[in-house]
Amino acid sequence: EGQSAVPAIRGLARGRTLLLLDGSRLFSERRAGPSVSFLSPDNLDRIDIVRGPASVAYGSDAFGGVISMITRQPAASAPFAARLAATMGAGVPAERFEAQVAMGLGARGGLLVEARYRRARDYSSPDGGVPNSAWRDRGALVRAGIRAGGWWTAGWQGDFVRDSGLPRSDSATLLLSAPHERSRR
C-alpha cells in the first residue's frame, strides 16, 4: 500500500499487530500504528510472522499477531564480501542504490557496513498519475561483533524518510504528507 503503509495481520492494524525489530518493540505516536517505512527488506536477514492472537505473551498490541524483523549480523572468520545493487525505473518511476560490505576480523570478530538510497516519484496508473504518492529515504548501518565469552555486537543504524506522500482519493485537492520520519538505533 505504499511507503506510508502500516503492516497488518488478519486485517488488524492500527496498533493491533506488534512489530519487533531485533527483539525490540516499534512504537509510534501516530494513531495508525507504527510504520516500517524506514526499513528496506533487502537489509533484513529474516522476517518471522506469528499469526493469531499473541496477547498472552506480548500484550494487547499483539492481538492480530507479531511481525518480528531481524537485521543482518556480522560473522567471525567470514571472507570479504561486497554487494552493490541499483534499480532505475522498473514499472514505478523509482531509483534505488544499495551497497553492503561484510568481512570477518579474524576468528574472533566481524564487521558489517550497509548504505542505501531509494526514491519514487508519483505513481503513474492507467487512469493517470496518483498525486502525492512520491517518497524518498536513505539509511545506513554499521555493526561489529566480537567473540569474548559469547558473541557480542555493537552497532548503529539510522533510517530516514523524507517527503512521504499519503495518497488519498482527494490528493489532487488536499495534499497530505509526512515531512520526515526517523529511526536511530
C-alpha positions in Angstrom: 0.0 0.0 0.0 2.9 2.3 -0.5 5.7 3.8 1.6 3.4 5.0 4.4 1.6 1.7 4.9 1.3 0.1 8.4 1.7 -3.7 8.3 -1.2 -5.8 9.5 -2.0 -9.4 10.1 -5.6 -10.8 9.6 -6.7 -7.3 8.7 -6.0 -6.0 12.2 -3.8 -2.9 12.0 -3.8 0.4 14.0 -1.8 -0.9 16.9 -3.2 -4.5 16.9 -0.2 -6.0 15.1 3.0 -5.9 17.2 6.2 -5.0 15.3 9.5 -6.1 16.6 12.9 -5.1 15.2 15.8 -7.2 16.6 13.6 -8.2 19.5 12.6 -4.6 20.4 9.1 -3.1 20.0 8.5 -0.4 17.5 6.4 2.4 18.9 4.7 5.3 17.2 2.9 8.4 18.2 0.8 8.0 15.0 -2.8 6.8 15.6 -2.5 4.4 12.7 0.2 2.4 14.5 4.0 2.1 13.8 5.2 2.3 10.3 8.2 0.4 8.9 8.7 2.8 6.0 12.3 3.3 7.2 13.2 -0.3 6.7 14.5 -1.9 3.4 13.5 -5.6 3.1 16.9 -6.1 1.3 18.7 -5.3 4.5 16.9 -7.8 6.7 18.2 -11.3 7.4 14.7 -12.7 8.1 11.1 -11.9 8.9 9.2 -14.1 11.3 5.4 -13.9 11.5 3.2 -15.2 14.3 -0.4 -15.2 13.1 -3.3 -15.1 15.5 -3.6 -13.6 19.0 -0.3 -13.3 20.8 -1.7 -11.1 23.5 -0.9 -13.5 26.3 2.8 -13.4 25.5 3.2 -9.8 24.2 0.3 -7.7 25.5 -2.8 -6.1 23.8 -0.8 -4.6 20.9 -0.3 -8.2 19.6 -4.0 -9.1 19.3 -3.6 -9.6 15.5 -0.2 -11.2 15.7 3.5 -10.4 15.7 5.9 -9.4 12.9 9.5 -9.9 14.0 12.2 -8.5 11.7 15.8 -9.5 12.2 18.6 -7.4 10.7 21.8 -8.9 9.4 24.7 -9.6 11.8 28.4 -9.7 11.2 30.1 -13.1 11.2 33.6 -14.1 12.6 36.0 -15.6 10.1 33.8 -14.6 7.2 35.5 -13.9 3.9 35.3 -10.4 2.5 32.0 -9.9 0.6 30.6 -6.9 -1.2 27.2 -6.3 -2.7 26.1 -3.4 -4.9 22.5 -3.1 -6.2 20.8 -0.4 -8.4 17.4 -0.2 -9.9 16.1 2.5 -12.3 12.5 2.7 -13.5 11.2 -0.9 -13.1 7.5 0.0 -13.5 7.3 2.8 -11.0 9.4 5.9 -11.7 12.0 5.0 -9.0 15.7 4.8 -8.2 17.3 2.5 -5.7 21.0 2.2 -4.8 22.3 -0.1 -2.1 25.8 -1.2 -1.0 27.0 -3.7 1.6 30.4 -4.7 2.8 30.9 -7.6 5.2 34.1 -9.2 6.4 35.5 -11.3 9.3 38.1 -9.8 11.5 40.0 -13.0 12.2 38.5 -15.9 14.2 37.1 -13.6 16.9 35.2 -10.8 15.1 33.3 -9.5 12.1 32.2 -6.2 10.6 29.1 -5.3 8.5 28.5 -1.9 6.8 25.4 -1.1 4.7 24.1 2.1 3.0 21.1 2.7 0.8 19.1 5.4 -1.0 15.6 5.0 -2.5 13.3 7.4 -4.3 10.0 7.0 -6.0 8.1 9.7 -7.9 4.3 9.9 -8.1 2.9 6.6 -9.3 1.5 6.6 -12.9 -1.6 4.4 -13.1 -3.6 3.6 -16.3 -6.1 6.2 -15.2 -3.3 8.8 -14.8 -0.9 9.9 -12.2 -1.6 9.4 -8.5 -0.8 12.7 -6.8 1.1 12.8 -3.6 2.4 9.2 -3.8 6.1 10.0 -4.0 8.7 9.3 -1.3 12.4 9.1 -0.7 14.5 7.5 2.0 18.0 6.7 3.0 19.7 4.6 5.6 23.0 3.2 6.9 24.1 0.5 9.3 27.5 -0.2 10.9 27.7 -3.3 13.1 30.8 -5.0 14.6 30.8 -8.3 16.5 33.4 -10.0 18.7 33.7 -13.3 20.4 34.6 -12.9 24.0 32.9 -15.4 26.3 30.0 -15.3 23.9 29.1 -13.3 20.8 28.8 -9.6 21.4 27.7 -7.0 18.9 27.7 -3.2 18.9 26.3 -1.1 16.1 24.4 1.9 14.9 21.6 2.0 12.4 19.9 5.1 11.1 17.0 5.3 8.6 15.4 8.5 7.4 12.2 9.0 5.2 11.6 12.4 3.7 8.5 13.8 1.9 6.5 10.6 2.1 3.2 11.4 0.4 0.0 10.0 1.7 -2.2 9.4 -1.4 -5.9 9.7 -0.9 -9.0 10.0 -3.1 -8.8 13.8 -2.9 -4.9 14.0 -3.2 -5.1 16.3 -6.2 -7.0 18.9 -4.0 -5.7 18.3 -0.5 -2.0 17.3 -0.2 -1.1 15.4 2.9 2.4 14.2 3.6 4.8 13.2 6.4 7.7 15.6 6.1 10.1 13.2 7.8 10.3 10.0 9.8 13.4 9.0 11.6 14.7 5.9 13.4 18.1 5.7 15.0 19.1 2.6 16.9 
